[in-house]
Amino acid sequence: MEHNKTKIFYFTRAQHPSNPSIDLTSVGGPIINPKPIWRYLGFFFNRKLNFHYYTHFYATKCLSTLSAMKMLGNSSHSILPMQKRLLYRTCILPIALYGFNLWFFKGAPIVKNINELKKMQRKAALWITSAFQTSPSDGIEAIAGLIPITLHMRKLNGRHHLRYGSILSMHAINLLLDPQHAKNHPSYKTMTSKLTNKQRSNLKSPIKDVNERLNGIRECFNPLFPLFSPGSRVVNHFSSRFSFHSPLSSSDEDLFHHLQNLNQAFRSSQISPHNVTIVADGGIKKSQVATAVAYIWTDNSII
């Protein structure tokens, strides 16, 4: 045993727990004092596993990054609010939400952690909008184009749950899921289906949320299915049935002729009642807002 690498850490739910040390002097080692915080791969674990210190650490780091970004502008010329929002979403928000799935699940004590992140996003919204310090948080977040942090976390957490439906069959997480999601894994004692009703009701874990989310999925997809590989898609097998038409240039005359050709193709497709035409269009406005619309036509009527 290498005593200089030996560490001890106690996990407990008690309100005022003791934190005794271990004396290894009798075997030639030191006295090991338990640590209140344990850091592993960028994650901070405290004794109660409530992740308060973890959230506070990354929220403080985001505030420091936000203060440094204020130097990007000066009194005569500053960066635009749209650029500030882009910096926040790409450089600050990923830091704040690093590994939040560890503590963001049903039944977890997350009020204190959420408040830390709300304070951080309020500071960011004030910086983006240059509003007064007394401005309401909901209003400046709406003006800055930021959704509430709780809704954003709920969206990311839901996407995280859906990824478990496409993990490989030999993944170790499958040993914790219900048999219908275990992907041909043999029954194992750690599966949630092995728990009693009382144990299942008392369980508070991200794995339980994953099971509930996967139970709502009706279709399953194999990520390694042959049709998903390059060269095996529909457009590759039936390339003769696909045609692509683009205007010759962006001049008004070429765009007018291109529009006429599209109208002629649309009228030809509606001659037979067995044809279906899908019309879709998308664009980006000057305000950098993306919009899209699509219609399905058959027999000269919209479905």
PLY file of the C-alpha trace (Angstrom):
ply
format ascii 1.0
element vertex 303
property float x
property float y
property float z
element edge 302
property int vertex1
property int vertex2
end_header
0.00 0.00 0.00
1.30 3.45 -0.93
0.26 5.53 2.05
1.01 8.83 0.29
-1.77 8.02 -2.21
-4.27 6.75 0.34
-7.33 8.94 0.82
-10.50 8.56 2.84
-13.93 10.08 2.34
-17.15 9.56 4.32
-20.62 9.84 2.77
-23.48 10.49 5.19
-26.93 12.06 5.42
-26.65 13.13 9.05
-27.13 16.79 9.94
-23.96 17.18 12.05
-21.89 14.08 11.35
-18.50 13.36 12.82
-15.50 13.18 10.54
-12.98 10.91 12.32
-9.48 10.31 11.00
-7.69 6.99 10.58
-4.36 6.41 12.30
-2.00 4.29 10.17
1.11 5.01 12.21
1.05 1.46 13.59
1.70 0.09 10.09
4.18 2.78 9.12
1.69 5.14 7.52
0.42 8.65 8.29
-2.76 9.84 9.94
-5.38 10.17 7.20
-7.83 13.03 7.68
-11.07 12.78 5.68
-11.68 15.55 3.19
-14.94 17.53 3.11
-14.79 17.83 -0.71
-13.58 15.20 -3.17
-12.71 16.21 -6.73
-12.69 13.62 -9.49
-12.52 14.38 -13.24
-13.79 17.91 -12.71
-16.68 16.83 -10.49
-16.89 17.88 -6.84
-18.50 15.50 -4.37
-19.36 16.53 -0.82
-20.36 14.23 2.01
-24.12 14.52 1.41
-23.90 14.37 -2.40
-26.09 17.48 -2.77
-23.56 19.10 -5.18
-23.91 22.55 -3.59
-20.19 23.20 -3.70
-20.02 21.79 -7.23
-22.64 24.20 -8.56
-21.20 27.14 -6.62
-17.72 26.46 -8.03
-18.82 26.50 -11.67
-21.25 29.41 -11.19
-18.40 31.45 -9.70
-16.18 30.42 -12.61
-18.83 31.63 -15.05
-19.10 34.97 -13.27
-15.32 35.38 -13.51
-15.46 34.61 -17.23
-18.34 37.07 -17.62
-16.33 39.81 -15.89
-13.40 39.15 -18.22
-15.67 39.43 -21.27
-16.62 42.97 -20.27
-13.13 44.01 -21.37
-14.04 43.20 -24.97
-15.70 46.62 -25.25
-14.85 50.14 -24.19
-16.66 53.38 -23.41
-16.77 54.48 -27.05
-17.56 51.21 -28.82
-18.83 47.95 -27.38
-19.81 44.62 -28.89
-23.41 44.19 -29.98
-26.01 42.54 -27.71
-26.35 39.72 -30.25
-22.61 39.07 -29.99
-22.79 39.14 -26.18
-25.59 36.58 -26.25
-23.56 34.37 -28.59
-20.56 34.57 -26.24
-22.72 33.64 -23.27
-24.32 30.65 -24.93
-21.09 29.28 -26.41
-18.50 30.10 -23.74
-20.27 30.48 -20.40
-23.40 28.33 -20.40
-21.54 25.04 -21.16
-19.30 25.70 -18.15
-22.26 26.33 -15.85
-24.08 23.18 -16.96
-21.07 20.86 -16.99
-22.25 17.53 -15.59
-25.53 18.92 -14.27
-27.19 15.54 -14.95
-25.55 14.30 -11.76
-27.89 16.33 -9.58
-30.76 17.39 -11.88
-33.32 14.59 -11.54
-36.74 14.08 -9.99
-36.82 14.23 -6.21
-33.33 15.71 -5.84
-32.79 18.78 -3.60
-31.95 21.20 -6.39
-33.41 24.50 -5.16
-30.10 25.88 -3.92
-28.27 24.75 -7.06
-30.91 26.31 -9.32
-30.70 29.61 -7.43
-26.94 29.72 -8.01
-27.44 29.32 -11.74
-30.30 31.83 -11.82
-28.06 34.47 -10.24
-25.39 33.72 -12.80
-27.78 34.03 -15.75
-29.23 37.25 -14.33
-25.73 38.79 -14.35
-25.31 37.63 -17.95
-28.68 39.10 -19.00
-27.80 42.43 -17.40
-24.52 42.44 -19.32
-26.20 41.57 -22.62
-28.98 44.14 -22.36
-27.07 46.82 -20.37
-30.19 47.16 -18.23
-30.48 48.62 -14.74
-29.51 46.43 -11.80
-33.06 46.61 -10.44
-34.63 45.26 -13.63
-36.74 42.09 -13.21
-34.96 38.90 -14.17
-37.74 37.48 -16.33
-37.99 40.66 -18.37
-34.30 41.10 -19.14
-33.94 37.39 -19.95
-36.78 37.69 -22.45
-35.22 40.80 -24.02
-31.82 39.11 -24.17
-33.33 36.05 -25.86
-32.47 33.66 -23.00
-34.95 31.04 -21.86
-35.13 30.40 -18.10
-32.25 28.27 -16.93
-34.57 25.60 -15.51
-36.35 25.13 -18.83
-33.03 24.99 -20.66
-31.75 22.33 -18.27
-34.96 20.35 -18.63
-34.57 20.41 -22.42
-30.95 19.26 -22.30
-31.76 16.61 -19.71
-34.55 15.21 -21.90
-32.18 14.97 -24.85
-29.65 13.27 -22.60
-32.25 10.64 -21.67
-33.09 9.97 -25.30
-29.44 9.23 -26.09
-29.68 6.10 -23.95
-32.03 4.65 -26.54
-29.18 4.56 -29.08
-26.24 3.37 -26.97
-24.48 0.19 -27.99
-25.77 -3.14 -26.73
-22.58 -3.89 -24.77
-22.75 -0.62 -22.80
-22.65 -1.08 -19.02
-25.62 1.27 -18.52
-27.86 -1.41 -20.01
-27.33 -3.48 -16.86
-29.20 -0.81 -14.89
-32.18 -0.30 -17.21
-35.38 -2.28 -17.43
-35.25 -5.56 -19.41
-37.07 -4.07 -22.43
-34.27 -1.50 -22.74
-31.39 -3.82 -21.85
-30.81 -4.84 -25.50
-30.51 -8.62 -25.07
-28.52 -8.37 -21.86
-29.24 -11.17 -19.38
-31.22 -10.34 -16.28
-28.97 -8.72 -13.70
-29.49 -7.93 -10.04
-28.82 -4.21 -10.51
-31.74 -3.71 -12.93
-34.45 -1.41 -11.67
-37.03 -4.10 -12.43
-35.49 -6.20 -9.64
-36.44 -3.59 -7.05
-39.53 -3.94 -4.92
-42.36 -1.43 -5.21
-41.22 0.27 -2.00
-37.62 0.46 -3.19
-38.72 1.80 -6.57
-40.87 4.51 -4.97
-38.01 5.59 -2.70
-35.42 5.53 -5.46
-34.21 8.93 -6.64
-31.75 8.54 -9.46
-31.11 9.70 -13.04
-31.42 6.06 -14.14
-35.02 6.04 -12.94
-35.75 9.14 -15.03
-34.09 7.49 -18.05
-36.32 4.44 -17.67
-39.45 6.56 -17.51
-38.41 8.53 -20.57
-37.51 5.44 -22.60
-40.84 3.84 -21.73
-42.52 6.66 -23.67
-40.58 5.90 -26.87
-42.54 3.75 -29.28
-39.91 3.31 -31.97
-36.36 2.07 -31.49
-33.49 2.75 -33.87
-30.29 0.83 -34.31
-27.41 3.33 -34.66
-25.35 0.77 -36.62
-28.10 -0.21 -39.07
-26.67 -0.72 -42.58
-28.97 1.89 -44.14
-27.36 4.57 -41.98
-23.93 4.02 -43.48
-22.72 6.28 -46.33
-23.73 5.04 -49.78
-26.78 3.13 -48.51
-29.28 5.96 -48.21
-32.41 6.36 -50.31
-30.87 9.07 -52.44
-27.96 6.73 -53.26
-30.11 3.73 -54.25
-32.66 5.74 -56.26
-30.49 8.56 -57.55
-32.22 8.50 -60.96
-35.50 9.52 -59.30
-34.05 12.63 -57.70
-33.44 15.85 -59.57
-32.07 19.12 -58.20
-32.72 22.46 -59.85
-31.06 25.71 -58.82
-31.17 29.18 -60.39
-28.30 30.05 -62.67
-27.49 33.18 -60.67
-29.00 35.54 -58.13
-30.10 38.08 -60.73
-33.76 39.07 -60.87
-34.19 37.60 -64.36
-32.77 34.17 -63.45
-34.79 34.08 -60.24
-37.95 34.91 -62.20
-37.35 32.06 -64.68
-36.53 29.71 -61.81
-39.81 30.59 -60.10
-41.72 29.93 -63.32
-40.10 26.49 -63.65
-41.04 25.66 -60.06
-44.66 26.66 -60.69
-44.76 24.53 -63.83
-43.32 21.54 -61.95
-45.88 22.00 -59.19
-48.82 22.14 -61.64
-47.55 19.01 -63.41
-47.31 17.11 -60.12
-50.92 17.90 -59.24
-52.39 16.44 -62.43
-52.55 12.94 -60.97
-54.37 12.44 -57.63
-51.76 9.78 -56.73
-48.93 12.33 -56.55
-47.90 14.10 -53.37
-45.97 17.39 -53.43
-44.09 18.77 -50.43
-43.35 22.49 -50.57
-40.88 23.81 -48.00
-38.94 27.00 -47.57
-36.70 28.53 -44.94
-34.79 31.71 -44.43
-33.02 33.97 -41.97
-34.32 37.47 -41.34
-32.17 40.51 -40.70
-32.73 40.00 -36.99
-30.92 36.64 -37.28
-34.14 34.73 -36.59
-34.54 31.53 -38.61
-37.99 30.67 -39.95
-39.29 27.70 -41.92
-42.61 26.55 -43.35
-43.76 23.40 -45.17
-46.99 22.25 -46.87
-48.06 18.89 -48.28
-50.23 19.05 -51.40
-52.18 16.31 -53.14
-54.96 16.63 -55.71
-54.70 20.48 -55.55
-55.46 20.63 -51.81
-53.38 20.92 -48.66
-53.32 17.91 -46.37
0 1
1 2
2 3
3 4
4 5
5 6
6 7
7 8
8 9
9 10
10 11
11 12
12 13
13 14
14 15
15 16
16 17
17 18
18 19
19 20
20 21
21 22
22 23
23 24
24 25
25 26
26 27
27 28
28 29
29 30
30 31
31 32
32 33
33 34
34 35
35 36
36 37
37 38
38 39
39 40
40 41
41 42
42 43
43 44
44 45
45 46
46 47
47 48
48 49
49 50
50 51
51 52
52 53
53 54
54 55
55 56
56 57
57 58
58 59
59 60
60 61
61 62
62 63
63 64
64 65
65 66
66 67
67 68
68 69
69 70
70 71
71 72
72 73
73 74
74 75
75 76
76 77
77 78
78 79
79 80
80 81
81 82
82 83
83 84
84 85
85 86
86 87
87 88
88 89
89 90
90 91
91 92
92 93
93 94
94 95
95 96
96 97
97 98
98 99
99 100
100 101
101 102
102 103
103 104
104 105
105 106
106 107
107 108
108 109
109 110
110 111
111 112
112 113
113 114
114 115
115 116
116 117
117 118
118 119
119 120
120 121
121 122
122 123
123 124
124 125
125 126
126 127
127 128
128 129
129 130
130 131
131 132
132 133
133 134
134 135
135 136
136 137
137 138
138 139
139 140
140 141
141 142
142 143
143 144
144 145
145 146
146 147
147 148
148 149
149 150
150 151
151 152
152 153
153 154
154 155
155 156
156 157
157 158
158 159
159 160
160 161
161 162
162 163
163 164
164 165
165 166
166 167
167 168
168 169
169 170
170 171
171 172
172 173
173 174
174 175
175 176
176 177
177 178
178 179
179 180
180 181
181 182
182 183
183 184
184 185
185 186
186 187
187 188
188 189
189 190
190 191
191 192
192 193
193 194
194 195
195 196
196 197
197 198
198 199
199 200
200 201
201 202
202 203
203 204
204 205
205 206
206 207
207 208
208 209
209 210
210 211
211 212
212 213
213 214
214 215
215 216
216 217
217 218
218 219
219 220
220 221
221 222
222 223
223 224
224 225
225 226
226 227
227 228
228 229
229 230
230 231
231 232
232 233
233 234
234 235
235 236
236 237
237 238
238 239
239 240
240 241
241 242
242 243
243 244
244 245
245 246
246 247
247 248
248 249
249 250
250 251
251 252
252 253
253 254
254 255
255 256
256 257
257 258
258 259
259 260
260 261
261 262
262 263
263 264
264 265
265 266
266 267
267 268
268 269
269 270
270 271
271 272
272 273
273 274
274 275
275 276
276 277
277 278
278 279
279 280
280 281
281 282
282 283
283 284
284 285
285 286
286 287
287 288
288 289
289 290
290 291
291 292
292 293
293 294
294 295
295 296
296 297
297 298
298 299
299 300
300 301
301 302
